[in-house]
Each structure stands twice: as C-alpha cells, then as structure tokens.
Amino acid sequence: MALRKQYGRDLILGGGIDKRALIEGRDAIRKEVMKKVPFILEEGGFFPTVDHLVLPDVTLENYQYDINTMREVAGMEKLSF
C-alpha cells in the first residue's frame, strides 16, 4: 500500500497472496483471495500471485484451486487442468 501511495499507477506490482494459505487448504485459499483480489481488481496495476515461490508442501490441487479462485473472482473462465 505504501508503494501504491508513493508511485500511484506508474508502478505495476505483483505478489500479495500469502503462500502459506495454499498449504492450509481451500477455505484458507478462498479467504486470502477474497481479502485481497477484489480490491486489487478495483485499483488495477497489480498482478495477484503468491509472494516469492510456491512452497513444496503445496499440493497441485491447492495450487490449481488458488489460480481458479482468482480467475473466478476476476470473472474469467476457470482453467481445466
């Protein structure tokens, strides 16, 4: 938020989704996405994705659920994996 206030939309940011939610499961993933992505979509200039790297403890199913939940919130078609 501090970077957004300082640079406005001149700076495009990425990240912001807590990677630990992907370990905890679907409820935690949906909560994390819903807490951040609707605001991000409204503001623009931001690519929501996990911070840093996806942890090795994250199942493929949880990672796919995270991607599809973000796409659902954005009004995009879900991906078939």
Secondary structure, DSSP 4 states (H G I P E B T S, - for coil): -HHHHHHGGGS-EEEEE-THHHHH-HHHHHHHHHHHHHHHHHH-SEEEEESSSPPTTS-HHHHHHHHHHHHHHTTPPPPP-
